[in-house]
Amino acid sequence: MVCAGGGSNSGCHGDSGGPLNCYVGGRWVVHGVTSFVSSLGCNTYRKPTVFSRVSNYISWMNSVSI
């Protein structure tokens, strides 16, 4: 899991499944997928959005055939 936000920017209800993108080395990289947000509402102070860490699932994603 990765926590992000909890200040002025965080997730809202309905954001589940959305990406956490970070600008790394001149390109955007997906680091997480929204798992859950605070039940207190959007951008709630000290209540960050929780993301599933994408890097933990790379081998599984590569093994799934379409």
PDB file of N, CA, C, O and CB in Angstrom:
ATOM      1  N   MET A   1       0.830  -1.176   0.000  1.00  0.00           N
ATOM      2  CA  MET A   1       0.000   0.000   0.000  1.00  0.00           C
ATOM      3  C   MET A   1       0.880   1.247   0.000  1.00  0.00           C
ATOM      4  O   MET A   1       1.993   1.247   0.526  1.00  0.00           O
ATOM      5  CB  MET A   1      -0.947  -0.006   1.205  1.00  0.00           C
ATOM      6  N   VAL A   2       0.352   2.302  -0.601  1.00  0.00           N
ATOM      7  CA  VAL A   2       0.981   3.606  -0.638  1.00  0.00           C
ATOM      8  C   VAL A   2      -0.068   4.619  -0.198  1.00  0.00           C
ATOM      9  O   VAL A   2      -1.198   4.595  -0.685  1.00  0.00           O
ATOM     10  CB  VAL A   2       1.549   3.937  -2.064  1.00  0.00           C
ATOM     11  N   CYS A   3       0.295   5.494   0.706  1.00  0.00           N
ATOM     12  CA  CYS A   3      -0.616   6.563   1.122  1.00  0.00           C
ATOM     13  C   CYS A   3      -0.148   7.866   0.500  1.00  0.00           C
ATOM     14  O   CYS A   3       1.046   8.165   0.495  1.00  0.00           O
ATOM     15  CB  CYS A   3      -0.683   6.683   2.677  1.00  0.00           C
ATOM     16  N   ALA A   4      -1.088   8.640  -0.024  1.00  0.00           N
ATOM     17  CA  ALA A   4      -0.757   9.931  -0.623  1.00  0.00           C
ATOM     18  C   ALA A   4      -1.904  10.902  -0.364  1.00  0.00           C
ATOM     19  O   ALA A   4      -3.058  10.502  -0.217  1.00  0.00           O
ATOM     20  CB  ALA A   4      -0.483   9.790  -2.153  1.00  0.00           C
ATOM     21  N   GLY A   5      -1.568  12.155  -0.313  1.00  0.00           N
ATOM     22  CA  GLY A   5      -2.585  13.170  -0.043  1.00  0.00           C
ATOM     23  C   GLY A   5      -2.685  13.408   1.442  1.00  0.00           C
ATOM     24  O   GLY A   5      -1.699  13.286   2.169  1.00  0.00           O
ATOM     25  N   GLY A   6      -3.878  13.749   1.892  1.00  0.00           N
ATOM     26  CA  GLY A   6      -4.063  14.031   3.307  1.00  0.00           C
ATOM     27  C   GLY A   6      -3.775  15.466   3.665  1.00  0.00           C
ATOM     28  O   GLY A   6      -3.745  15.835   4.839  1.00  0.00           O
ATOM     29  N   GLY A   7      -3.567  16.262   2.656  1.00  0.00           N
ATOM     30  CA  GLY A   7      -3.345  17.693   2.847  1.00  0.00           C
ATOM     31  C   GLY A   7      -4.374  18.427   2.022  1.00  0.00           C
ATOM     32  O   GLY A   7      -5.561  18.444   2.350  1.00  0.00           O
ATOM     33  N   SER A   8      -3.905  19.035   0.945  1.00  0.00           N
ATOM     34  CA  SER A   8      -4.828  19.772   0.086  1.00  0.00           C
ATOM     35  C   SER A   8      -5.339  18.933  -1.075  1.00  0.00           C
ATOM     36  O   SER A   8      -6.365  19.272  -1.665  1.00  0.00           O
ATOM     37  CB  SER A   8      -4.157  21.013  -0.445  1.00  0.00           C
ATOM     38  N   ASN A   9      -4.653  17.849  -1.419  1.00  0.00           N
ATOM     39  CA  ASN A   9      -5.068  17.010  -2.544  1.00  0.00           C
ATOM     40  C   ASN A   9      -5.125  15.553  -2.120  1.00  0.00           C
ATOM     41  O   ASN A   9      -4.140  15.002  -1.627  1.00  0.00           O
ATOM     42  CB  ASN A   9      -4.111  17.181  -3.738  1.00  0.00           C
ATOM     43  N   SER A  10      -6.257  14.945  -2.310  1.00  0.00           N
ATOM     44  CA  SER A  10      -6.388  13.506  -2.084  1.00  0.00           C
ATOM     45  C   SER A  10      -7.577  13.016  -2.888  1.00  0.00           C
ATOM     46  O   SER A  10      -8.206  13.792  -3.608  1.00  0.00           O
ATOM     47  CB  SER A  10      -6.560  13.173  -0.561  1.00  0.00           C
ATOM     48  N   GLY A  11      -7.885  11.746  -2.773  1.00  0.00           N
ATOM     49  CA  GLY A  11      -8.961  11.160  -3.550  1.00  0.00           C
ATOM     50  C   GLY A  11     -10.339  11.485  -3.003  1.00  0.00           C
ATOM     51  O   GLY A  11     -10.493  11.962  -1.879  1.00  0.00           O
ATOM     52  N   CYS A  12     -11.334  11.212  -3.832  1.00  0.00           N
ATOM     53  CA  CYS A  12     -12.741  11.392  -3.470  1.00  0.00           C
ATOM     54  C   CYS A  12     -13.482  10.085  -3.726  1.00  0.00           C
ATOM     55  O   CYS A  12     -12.957   9.174  -4.367  1.00  0.00           O
ATOM     56  CB  CYS A  12     -13.388  12.568  -4.275  1.00  0.00           C
ATOM     57  N   HIS A  13     -14.685  10.008  -3.226  1.00  0.00           N
ATOM     58  CA  HIS A  13     -15.512   8.833  -3.499  1.00  0.00           C
ATOM     59  C   HIS A  13     -15.692   8.701  -5.009  1.00  0.00           C
ATOM     60  O   HIS A  13     -15.919   9.695  -5.700  1.00  0.00           O
ATOM     61  CB  HIS A  13     -16.897   8.935  -2.779  1.00  0.00           C
ATOM     62  N   GLY A  14     -15.591   7.495  -5.510  1.00  0.00           N
ATOM     63  CA  GLY A  14     -15.673   7.253  -6.945  1.00  0.00           C
ATOM     64  C   GLY A  14     -14.323   7.210  -7.627  1.00  0.00           C
ATOM     65  O   GLY A  14     -14.246   6.903  -8.817  1.00  0.00           O
ATOM     66  N   ASP A  15     -13.248   7.513  -6.897  1.00  0.00           N
ATOM     67  CA  ASP A  15     -11.910   7.500  -7.482  1.00  0.00           C
ATOM     68  C   ASP A  15     -11.273   6.109  -7.479  1.00  0.00           C
ATOM     69  O   ASP A  15     -10.208   5.923  -8.068  1.00  0.00           O
ATOM     70  CB  ASP A  15     -11.020   8.464  -6.735  1.00  0.00           C
ATOM     71  N   SER A  16     -11.900   5.139  -6.834  1.00  0.00           N
ATOM     72  CA  SER A  16     -11.310   3.797  -6.738  1.00  0.00           C
ATOM     73  C   SER A  16     -10.969   3.257  -8.117  1.00  0.00           C
ATOM     74  O   SER A  16     -11.761   3.357  -9.054  1.00  0.00           O
ATOM     75  CB  SER A  16     -12.270   2.832  -6.019  1.00  0.00           C
ATOM     76  N   GLY A  17      -9.771   2.682  -8.226  1.00  0.00           N
ATOM     77  CA  GLY A  17      -9.281   2.146  -9.492  1.00  0.00           C
ATOM     78  C   GLY A  17      -8.501   3.155 -10.300  1.00  0.00           C
ATOM     79  O   GLY A  17      -7.865   2.794 -11.290  1.00  0.00           O
ATOM     80  N   GLY A  18      -8.535   4.422  -9.897  1.00  0.00           N
ATOM     81  CA  GLY A  18      -7.800   5.463 -10.618  1.00  0.00           C
ATOM     82  C   GLY A  18      -6.315   5.415 -10.286  1.00  0.00           C
ATOM     83  O   GLY A  18      -5.933   4.858  -9.257  1.00  0.00           O
ATOM     84  N   PRO A  19      -5.476   5.990 -11.136  1.00  0.00           N
ATOM     85  CA  PRO A  19      -4.026   5.888 -10.959  1.00  0.00           C
ATOM     86  C   PRO A  19      -3.431   6.930 -10.015  1.00  0.00           C
ATOM     87  O   PRO A  19      -3.970   8.024  -9.847  1.00  0.00           O
ATOM     88  CB  PRO A  19      -3.360   6.005 -12.285  1.00  0.00           C
ATOM     89  N   LEU A  20      -2.312   6.563  -9.408  1.00  0.00           N
ATOM     90  CA  LEU A  20      -1.427   7.506  -8.732  1.00  0.00           C
ATOM     91  C   LEU A  20      -0.216   7.612  -9.648  1.00  0.00           C
ATOM     92  O   LEU A  20       0.610   6.701  -9.698  1.00  0.00           O
ATOM     93  CB  LEU A  20      -1.034   7.036  -7.241  1.00  0.00           C
ATOM     94  N   ASN A  21      -0.111   8.720 -10.372  1.00  0.00           N
ATOM     95  CA  ASN A  21       0.971   8.932 -11.325  1.00  0.00           C
ATOM     96  C   ASN A  21       2.019   9.843 -10.717  1.00  0.00           C
ATOM     97  O   ASN A  21       1.693  10.820 -10.042  1.00  0.00           O
ATOM     98  CB  ASN A  21       0.437   9.526 -12.638  1.00  0.00           C
ATOM     99  N   CYS A  22       3.278   9.518 -10.961  1.00  0.00           N
ATOM    100  CA  CYS A  22       4.394  10.337 -10.490  1.00  0.00           C
ATOM    101  C   CYS A  22       5.299  10.650 -11.678  1.00  0.00           C
ATOM    102  O   CYS A  22       5.525   9.803 -12.542  1.00  0.00           O
ATOM    103  CB  CYS A  22       5.191   9.611  -9.353  1.00  0.00           C
ATOM    104  N   TYR A  23       5.810  11.868 -11.708  1.00  0.00           N
ATOM    105  CA  TYR A  23       6.719  12.278 -12.775  1.00  0.00           C
ATOM    106  C   TYR A  23       8.133  11.874 -12.385  1.00  0.00           C
ATOM    107  O   TYR A  23       8.713  12.436 -11.456  1.00  0.00           O
ATOM    108  CB  TYR A  23       6.629  13.816 -13.041  1.00  0.00           C
ATOM    109  N   VAL A  24       8.687  10.896 -13.098  1.00  0.00           N
ATOM    110  CA  VAL A  24      10.000  10.334 -12.771  1.00  0.00           C
ATOM    111  C   VAL A  24      10.863  10.302 -14.036  1.00  0.00           C
ATOM    112  O   VAL A  24      10.464   9.737 -15.054  1.00  0.00           O
ATOM    113  CB  VAL A  24       9.860   8.900 -12.160  1.00  0.00           C
ATOM    114  N   GLY A  25      12.020  10.900 -13.962  1.00  0.00           N
ATOM    115  CA  GLY A  25      12.958  10.844 -15.084  1.00  0.00           C
ATOM    116  C   GLY A  25      12.390  11.381 -16.388  1.00  0.00           C
ATOM    117  O   GLY A  25      12.705  10.864 -17.459  1.00  0.00           O
ATOM    118  N   GLY A  26      11.559  12.409 -16.311  1.00  0.00           N
ATOM    119  CA  GLY A  26      11.016  13.018 -17.514  1.00  0.00           C
ATOM    120  C   GLY A  26       9.794  12.343 -18.093  1.00  0.00           C
ATOM    121  O   GLY A  26       9.370  12.673 -19.201  1.00  0.00           O
ATOM    122  N   ARG A  27       9.213  11.388 -17.353  1.00  0.00           N
ATOM    123  CA  ARG A  27       8.002  10.735 -17.856  1.00  0.00           C
ATOM    124  C   ARG A  27       7.070  10.389 -16.690  1.00  0.00           C
ATOM    125  O   ARG A  27       7.503  10.290 -15.542  1.00  0.00           O
ATOM    126  CB  ARG A  27       8.362   9.455 -18.662  1.00  0.00           C
ATOM    127  N   TRP A  28       5.807  10.210 -17.001  1.00  0.00           N
ATOM    128  CA  TRP A  28       4.817   9.847 -15.994  1.00  0.00           C
ATOM    129  C   TRP A  28       4.807   8.340 -15.813  1.00  0.00           C
ATOM    130  O   TRP A  28       4.783   7.591 -16.789  1.00  0.00           O
ATOM    131  CB  TRP A  28       3.415  10.357 -16.389  1.00  0.00           C
ATOM    132  N   VAL A  29       4.825   7.896 -14.560  1.00  0.00           N
ATOM    133  CA  VAL A  29       4.847   6.476 -14.217  1.00  0.00           C
ATOM    134  C   VAL A  29       3.723   6.195 -13.223  1.00  0.00           C
ATOM    135  O   VAL A  29       3.529   6.947 -12.267  1.00  0.00           O
ATOM    136  CB  VAL A  29       6.234   6.058 -13.625  1.00  0.00           C
ATOM    137  N   VAL A  30       2.979   5.104 -13.454  1.00  0.00           N
ATOM    138  CA  VAL A  30       1.921   4.711 -12.521  1.00  0.00           C
ATOM    139  C   VAL A  30       2.567   4.020 -11.329  1.00  0.00           C
ATOM    140  O   VAL A  30       3.252   3.010 -11.490  1.00  0.00           O
ATOM    141  CB  VAL A  30       0.867   3.776 -13.208  1.00  0.00           C
ATOM    142  N   HIS A  31       2.352   4.556 -10.148  1.00  0.00           N
ATOM    143  CA  HIS A  31       2.904   3.975  -8.923  1.00  0.00           C
ATOM    144  C   HIS A  31       1.843   3.275  -8.091  1.00  0.00           C
ATOM    145  O   HIS A  31       2.166   2.402  -7.284  1.00  0.00           O
ATOM    146  CB  HIS A  31       3.573   5.048  -8.094  1.00  0.00           C
ATOM    147  N   GLY A  32       0.578   3.647  -8.277  1.00  0.00           N
ATOM    148  CA  GLY A  32      -0.469   3.044  -7.462  1.00  0.00           C
ATOM    149  C   GLY A  32      -1.819   3.094  -8.138  1.00  0.00           C
ATOM    150  O   GLY A  32      -2.026   3.825  -9.106  1.00  0.00           O
ATOM    151  N   VAL A  33      -2.745   2.294  -7.603  1.00  0.00           N
ATOM    152  CA  VAL A  33      -4.136   2.273  -8.043  1.00  0.00           C
ATOM    153  C   VAL A  33      -4.981   2.541  -6.805  1.00  0.00           C
ATOM    154  O   VAL A  33      -4.814   1.880  -5.780  1.00  0.00           O
ATOM    155  CB  VAL A  33      -4.523   0.896  -8.736  1.00  0.00           C
ATOM    156  N   THR A  34      -5.891   3.512  -6.899  1.00  0.00           N
ATOM    157  CA  THR A  34      -6.687   3.918  -5.742  1.00  0.00           C
ATOM    158  C   THR A  34      -7.441   2.738  -5.161  1.00  0.00           C
ATOM    159  O   THR A  34      -8.187   2.051  -5.859  1.00  0.00           O
ATOM    160  CB  THR A  34      -7.664   5.026  -6.125  1.00  0.00           C
ATOM    161  N   SER A  35      -7.234   2.514  -3.869  1.00  0.00           N
ATOM    162  CA  SER A  35      -7.889   1.427  -3.165  1.00  0.00           C
ATOM    163  C   SER A  35      -9.065   1.952  -2.345  1.00  0.00           C
ATOM    164  O   SER A  35     -10.192   1.480  -2.502  1.00  0.00           O
ATOM    165  CB  SER A  35      -6.891   0.696  -2.264  1.00  0.00           C
ATOM    166  N   PHE A  36      -8.807   2.923  -1.473  1.00  0.00           N
ATOM    167  CA  PHE A  36      -9.908   3.529  -0.724  1.00  0.00           C
ATOM    168  C   PHE A  36      -9.558   4.932  -0.255  1.00  0.00           C
ATOM    169  O   PHE A  36      -8.391   5.311  -0.153  1.00  0.00           O
ATOM    170  CB  PHE A  36     -10.276   2.660   0.472  1.00  0.00           C
ATOM    171  N   VAL A  37     -10.623   5.694   0.028  1.00  0.00           N
ATOM    172  CA  VAL A  37     -10.488   7.082   0.460  1.00  0.00           C
ATOM    173  C   VAL A  37     -11.219   7.270   1.780  1.00  0.00           C
ATOM    174  O   VAL A  37     -11.982   6.404   2.209  1.00  0.00           O
ATOM    175  CB  VAL A  37     -11.036   8.058  -0.614  1.00  0.00           C
ATOM    176  N   SER A  38     -10.982   8.391   2.407  1.00  0.00           N
ATOM    177  CA  SER A  38     -11.612   8.686   3.695  1.00  0.00           C
ATOM    178  C   SER A  38     -13.130   8.794   3.560  1.00  0.00           C
ATOM    179  O   SER A  38     -13.634   9.369   2.595  1.00  0.00           O
ATOM    180  CB  SER A  38     -11.044   9.986   4.279  1.00  0.00           C
ATOM    181  N   SER A  39     -13.846   8.246   4.520  1.00  0.00           N
ATOM    182  CA  SER A  39     -15.305   8.374   4.544  1.00  0.00           C
ATOM    183  C   SER A  39     -15.725   9.777   4.982  1.00  0.00           C
ATOM    184  O   SER A  39     -16.907  10.118   4.939  1.00  0.00           O
ATOM    185  CB  SER A  39     -15.919   7.322   5.483  1.00  0.00           C
ATOM    186  N   LEU A  40     -14.751  10.587   5.404  1.00  0.00           N
ATOM    187  CA  LEU A  40     -15.043  11.953   5.853  1.00  0.00           C
ATOM    188  C   LEU A  40     -15.149  12.939   4.696  1.00  0.00           C
ATOM    189  O   LEU A  40     -15.512  14.097   4.907  1.00  0.00           O
ATOM    190  CB  LEU A  40     -13.973  12.420   6.816  1.00  0.00           C
ATOM    191  N   GLY A  41     -14.842  12.507   3.493  1.00  0.00           N
ATOM    192  CA  GLY A  41     -14.970  13.373   2.327  1.00  0.00           C
ATOM    193  C   GLY A  41     -13.655  13.577   1.602  1.00  0.00           C
ATOM    194  O   GLY A  41     -12.632  12.985   1.945  1.00  0.00           O
ATOM    195  N   CYS A  42     -13.709  14.424   0.601  1.00  0.00           N
ATOM    196  CA  CYS A  42     -12.546  14.705  -0.244  1.00  0.00           C
ATOM    197  C   CYS A  42     -11.583  15.659   0.459  1.00  0.00           C
ATOM    198  O   CYS A  42     -11.996  16.551   1.201  1.00  0.00           O
ATOM    199  CB  CYS A  42     -12.993  15.299  -1.594  1.00  0.00           C
ATOM    200  N   ASN A  43     -10.291  15.450   0.208  1.00  0.00           N
ATOM    201  CA  ASN A  43      -9.238  16.346   0.697  1.00  0.00           C
ATOM    202  C   ASN A  43      -9.305  16.595   2.201  1.00  0.00           C
ATOM    203  O   ASN A  43      -9.063  17.709   2.665  1.00  0.00           O
ATOM    204  CB  ASN A  43      -9.317  17.663  -0.026  1.00  0.00           C
ATOM    205  N   THR A  44      -9.636  15.550   2.955  1.00  0.00           N
ATOM    206  CA  THR A  44      -9.717  15.678   4.410  1.00  0.00           C
ATOM    207  C   THR A  44      -8.309  15.704   4.998  1.00  0.00           C
ATOM    208  O   THR A  44      -7.494  14.825   4.717  1.00  0.00           O
ATOM    209  CB  THR A  44     -10.547  14.515   5.025  1.00  0.00           C
ATOM    210  N   TYR A  45      -8.035  16.705   5.806  1.00  0.00           N
ATOM    211  CA  TYR A  45      -6.722  16.877   6.423  1.00  0.00           C
ATOM    212  C   TYR A  45      -6.345  15.636   7.233  1.00  0.00           C
ATOM    213  O   TYR A  45      -7.134  15.137   8.036  1.00  0.00           O
ATOM    214  CB  TYR A  45      -6.708  18.130   7.323  1.00  0.00           C
ATOM    215  N   ARG A  46      -5.118  15.146   7.004  1.00  0.00           N
ATOM    216  CA  ARG A  46      -4.542  13.988   7.698  1.00  0.00           C
ATOM    217  C   ARG A  46      -5.287  12.688   7.441  1.00  0.00           C
ATOM    218  O   ARG A  46      -5.200  11.756   8.240  1.00  0.00           O
ATOM    219  CB  ARG A  46      -4.512  14.248   9.170  1.00  0.00           C
ATOM    220  N   LYS A  47      -6.012  12.617   6.343  1.00  0.00           N
ATOM    221  CA  LYS A  47      -6.692  11.391   5.917  1.00  0.00           C
ATOM    222  C   LYS A  47      -6.307  11.108   4.469  1.00  0.00           C
ATOM    223  O   LYS A  47      -7.069  11.422   3.555  1.00  0.00           O
ATOM    224  CB  LYS A  47      -8.252  11.516   6.071  1.00  0.00           C
ATOM    225  N   PRO A  48      -5.128  10.518   4.249  1.00  0.00           N
ATOM    226  CA  PRO A  48      -4.656  10.304   2.882  1.00  0.00           C
ATOM    227  C   PRO A  48      -5.447   9.216   2.155  1.00  0.00           C
ATOM    228  O   PRO A  48      -6.113   8.381   2.766  1.00  0.00           O
ATOM    229  CB  PRO A  48      -3.185   9.940   2.896  1.00  0.00           C
ATOM    230  N   THR A  49      -5.346   9.262   0.853  1.00  0.00           N
ATOM    231  CA  THR A  49      -5.898   8.209   0.012  1.00  0.00           C
ATOM    232  C   THR A  49      -4.936   7.020   0.059  1.00  0.00           C
ATOM    233  O   THR A  49      -3.719   7.205   0.100  1.00  0.00           O
ATOM    234  CB  THR A  49      -6.119   8.710  -1.463  1.00  0.00           C
ATOM    235  N   VAL A  50      -5.476   5.812   0.054  1.00  0.00           N
ATOM    236  CA  VAL A  50      -4.650   4.605   0.093  1.00  0.00           C
ATOM    237  C   VAL A  50      -4.673   3.955  -1.287  1.00  0.00           C
ATOM    238  O   VAL A  50      -5.733   3.726  -1.870  1.00  0.00           O
ATOM    239  CB  VAL A  50      -5.154   3.608   1.190  1.00  0.00           C
ATOM    240  N   PHE A  51      -3.486   3.666  -1.786  1.00  0.00           N
ATOM    241  CA  PHE A  51      -3.314   3.071  -3.112  1.00  0.00           C
ATOM    242  C   PHE A  51      -2.655   1.700  -2.986  1.00  0.00           C
ATOM    243  O   PHE A  51      -1.825   1.483  -2.103  1.00  0.00           O
ATOM    244  CB  PHE A  51      -2.468   3.996  -4.025  1.00  0.00           C
ATOM    245  N   SER A  52      -3.029   0.781  -3.871  1.00  0.00           N
ATOM    246  CA  SER A  52      -2.292  -0.476  -3.998  1.00  0.00           C
ATOM    247  C   SER A  52      -1.031  -0.173  -4.784  1.00  0.00           C
ATOM    248  O   SER A  52      -1.089   0.483  -5.825  1.00  0.00           O
ATOM    249  CB  SER A  52      -3.155  -1.599  -4.699  1.00  0.00           C
ATOM    250  N   ARG A  53       0.102  -0.642  -4.299  1.00  0.00           N
ATOM    251  CA  ARG A  53       1.394  -0.368  -4.940  1.00  0.00           C
ATOM    252  C   ARG A  53       1.526  -1.248  -6.186  1.00  0.00           C
ATOM    253  O   ARG A  53       1.602  -2.472  -6.083  1.00  0.00           O
ATOM    254  CB  ARG A  53       2.584  -0.626  -3.946  1.00  0.00           C
ATOM    255  N   VAL A  54       1.553  -0.618  -7.354  1.00  0.00           N
ATOM    256  CA  VAL A  54       1.578  -1.327  -8.633  1.00  0.00           C
ATOM    257  C   VAL A  54       2.814  -2.210  -8.782  1.00  0.00           C
ATOM    258  O   VAL A  54       2.722  -3.307  -9.334  1.00  0.00           O
ATOM    259  CB  VAL A  54       1.520  -0.333  -9.776  1.00  0.00           C
ATOM    260  N   SER A  55       3.956  -1.754  -8.304  1.00  0.00           N
ATOM    261  CA  SER A  55       5.194  -2.521  -8.483  1.00  0.00           C
ATOM    262  C   SER A  55       5.124  -3.903  -7.840  1.00  0.00           C
ATOM    263  O   SER A  55       5.851  -4.809  -8.246  1.00  0.00           O
ATOM    264  CB  SER A  55       6.368  -1.753  -7.905  1.00  0.00           C
ATOM    265  N   ASN A  56       4.264  -4.074  -6.847  1.00  0.00           N
ATOM    266  CA  ASN A  56       4.117  -5.393  -6.215  1.00  0.00           C
ATOM    267  C   ASN A  56       3.409  -6.398  -7.115  1.00  0.00           C
ATOM    268  O   ASN A  56       3.430  -7.596  -6.835  1.00  0.00           O
ATOM    269  CB  ASN A  56       3.354  -5.262  -4.912  1.00  0.00           C
ATOM    270  N   TYR A  57       2.788  -5.930  -8.185  1.00  0.00           N
ATOM    271  CA  TYR A  57       1.977  -6.803  -9.039  1.00  0.00           C
ATOM    272  C   TYR A  57       2.495  -6.918 -10.461  1.00  0.00           C
ATOM    273  O   TYR A  57       1.827  -7.507 -11.311  1.00  0.00           O
ATOM    274  CB  TYR A  57       0.570  -6.306  -9.073  1.00  0.00           C
ATOM    275  N   ILE A  58       3.674  -6.369 -10.738  1.00  0.00           N
ATOM    276  CA  ILE A  58       4.214  -6.386 -12.100  1.00  0.00           C
ATOM    277  C   ILE A  58       4.368  -7.814 -12.632  1.00  0.00           C
ATOM    278  O   ILE A  58       3.956  -8.095 -13.757  1.00  0.00           O
ATOM    279  CB  ILE A  58       5.567  -5.668 -12.137  1.00  0.00           C
ATOM    280  N   SER A  59       4.946  -8.708 -11.853  1.00  0.00           N
ATOM    281  CA  SER A  59       5.148 -10.074 -12.352  1.00  0.00           C
ATOM    282  C   SER A  59       3.804 -10.761 -12.624  1.00  0.00           C
ATOM    283  O   SER A  59       3.674 -11.497 -13.602  1.00  0.00           O
ATOM    284  CB  SER A  59       5.973 -10.900 -11.338  1.00  0.00           C
ATOM    285  N   TRP A  60       2.827 -10.530 -11.783  1.00  0.00           N
ATOM    286  CA  TRP A  60       1.504 -11.111 -12.003  1.00  0.00           C
ATOM    287  C   TRP A  60       0.867 -10.540 -13.266  1.00  0.00           C
ATOM    288  O   TRP A  60       0.297 -11.283 -14.064  1.00  0.00           O
ATOM    289  CB  TRP A  60       0.596 -10.858 -10.789  1.00  0.00           C
ATOM    290  N   MET A  61       0.963  -9.208 -13.454  1.00  0.00           N
ATOM    291  CA  MET A  61       0.380  -8.582 -14.645  1.00  0.00           C
ATOM    292  C   MET A  61       1.044  -9.118 -15.909  1.00  0.00           C
ATOM    293  O   MET A  61       0.372  -9.336 -16.918  1.00  0.00           O
ATOM    294  CB  MET A  61       0.525  -7.046 -14.579  1.00  0.00           C
ATOM    295  N   ASN A  62       2.350  -9.331 -15.862  1.00  0.00           N
ATOM    296  CA  ASN A  62       3.055  -9.860 -17.039  1.00  0.00           C
ATOM    297  C   ASN A  62       2.707 -11.312 -17.322  1.00  0.00           C
ATOM    298  O   ASN A  62       2.850 -11.771 -18.455  1.00  0.00           O
ATOM    299  CB  ASN A  62       4.553  -9.731 -16.851  1.00  0.00           C
ATOM    300  N   SER A  63       2.250 -12.047 -16.304  1.00  0.00           N
ATOM    301  CA  SER A  63       1.927 -13.458 -16.496  1.00  0.00           C
ATOM    302  C   SER A  63       0.501 -13.690 -16.998  1.00  0.00           C
ATOM    303  O   SER A  63       0.178 -14.787 -17.454  1.00  0.00           O
ATOM    304  CB  SER A  63       2.129 -14.199 -15.204  1.00  0.00           C
ATOM    305  N   VAL A  64      -0.343 -12.682 -16.918  1.00  0.00           N
ATOM    306  CA  VAL A  64      -1.731 -12.822 -17.346  1.00  0.00           C
ATOM    307  C   VAL A  64      -1.799 -12.674 -18.851  1.00  0.00           C
ATOM    308  O   VAL A  64      -1.314 -11.695 -19.418  1.00  0.00           O
ATOM    309  CB  VAL A  64      -2.643 -11.782 -16.649  1.00  0.00           C
ATOM    310  N   SER A  65      -2.410 -13.663 -19.491  1.00  0.00           N
ATOM    311  CA  SER A  65      -2.555 -13.571 -20.957  1.00  0.00           C
ATOM    312  C   SER A  65      -3.922 -12.992 -21.285  1.00  0.00           C
ATOM    313  O   SER A  65      -4.920 -13.242 -20.610  1.00  0.00           O
ATOM    314  CB  SER A  65      -2.375 -14.971 -21.636  1.00  0.00           C
ATOM    315  N   ILE A  66      -3.915 -12.221 -22.336  1.00  0.00           N
ATOM    316  CA  ILE A  66      -5.154 -11.539 -22.760  1.00  0.00           C
ATOM    317  C   ILE A  66      -5.827 -12.328 -23.852  1.00  0.00           C
ATOM    318  O   ILE A  66      -6.881 -11.926 -24.345  1.00  0.00           O
ATOM    319  CB  ILE A  66      -4.866 -10.103 -23.248  1.00  0.00           C
TER     320      ILE A  66
END
